[in-house]
Amino acid sequence: MAYNTKRVTEQQLAAQRDYAHEASVLLRERFGTPTAYVETYGCQQNESDSELLRGMLSDMGCTLVKDGSQANIIVLNTCAIREHAETRVFGNIGAFGYEKKNRPGTVIAVCGCMAQHESAAEKMKKSYPYVDMVFGPHALWRFPELLHRRLIGKKRVFAVEASDGFVAEGISRLRDSDIKSWVSVMYGCNNFCSYCVVPYVRGRERSRLPEDILAEIASLAAAGCKDITLLGQNVNSYGRDLDCGTDFAKLLRQVDKIDGDFLVHFMTSHPKDAGEELFAAMAECKKAAPHLHLPFQSGSSRILKDMNRGYTREQYIEKVRLARKYIPGLTLTSDVIVGFPGETEEDFEETLTLIEEVGFHALFTFIFSPRSGTPAYSMEDNTPREVKQRRFDRLLDMQNSISARLHGEMVGKTYRVLVDGENQTGGQDYNLSSRTASGRLVHLKGDKSLIGKYVNARITGSTTWSLMGEVTEETEVK
């Protein structure tokens, strides 16, 4: 049954373009040549949203800078997933408050998931009077209007009304890279995992039309983009609100037919919805990367039930087996939470044994962070913090050992890699950064002219987190 997805009309977008023009005039009057800075916290979807914010700021005549102290407009695009992220944002808001004290005309805007979270929005309203604008993900497409409203008025602007969300096409975007790009296929989430605020701050699932997605990807491919990541809170739910006969597996096959030499990654897949159709599509599509990010969160079926994840430990492991049957050599990554309310030592041991059995290349690991407004926030949690930390450290030790072993097995083999930039950590011996098709980081030595190109790299060394390699003419690649 289709949901009622709200789509922003061309008339509404035209109104935003008018606001952008009027705002550009006001900004020139106030600042001459206005400068803007966008700081991003959180997930890839936030990174994608920041590209839209930069695009709209550019449309309003702003020059984008990389230092907030040089900006007339400061935008903080925030995350609400964990308490640590919120604490960091509030600390940085305070620091930018000093910038505004020295430069009173500066406009400070806070947007993103944290801004949509009721308690955080209220805190900004009461305790941070120098924040000019607060707006959530649902109002992002109205950014020109909101900025214009602040520029012509004395009142602060708050746009954090509860909403199921919108789909807006045709917004200008200023991408960070010509080599790698994010493409959102859908927004929001219907899963309501008991620990997660995403459905409350990003709204219900709503899919972009396939023709809009395919046109965007075709444009990127024609411009020479080499690595495209399809984004959605649960990409396997794609199309359920469209009634057009296109689900995510079919969309992946359609993307595979687009001309160009590029790879397609995607995230995130929810285990309850990922299945044989998806794995078959990945195996059949030459452009689909042999990488699956499949968050398991806990190895205990009892905890998974309390998390409202919709699958058991056994079902997760069976899906991994099926995926590897279709895609030999598949690289698996995942998310895991340690210390969920009620987690016992036995539950934690089940998480460790799942990690050992599956053999992930990498894990994104978190200690449970209670989020107000979620069911887990009210769950009884008697496990001391030091016990959670001890478990967390044990998990990291195990995963680091697995990652080191799997990377070690790649030494001596040759892989096709995409050189995506200069290496910031490898020193002079390895001045370039590259990625295998499955997303493994490879440090290389070579000329900067290789950036943006595919090359063959023979792996010469490995660490827990990365690989070292040398460019080779060898053609036998993995």
Beta strands, then each sheet from edge to edge (+ up, - down):
strand 1: 6-7
strand 2: 35-40
strand 3: 63-64
strand 4: 73-78
strand 5: 107-112
strand 6: 133-135
strand 7: 157-159
strand 8: 166-167
strand 9: 180-184
strand 10: 186-187
strand 11: 206-207
strand 12: 227-231
strand 13: 263-267
strand 14: 291-293
strand 15: 331-338
strand 16: 362-367
strand 17: 414-422
strand 18: 432-436
strand 19: 441-444
strand 20: 454-462
strand 21: 467-471
sheet 1: 1+ 8+
sheet 2: 3+ 2+ 4+ 5+ 6+ 7+
sheet 3: 9+ 12+ 13+
sheet 4: 10+ 11-
sheet 5: 14+ 15+ 16+
sheet 6: 17+ 18- 19+ 21+ 20- 17+
end
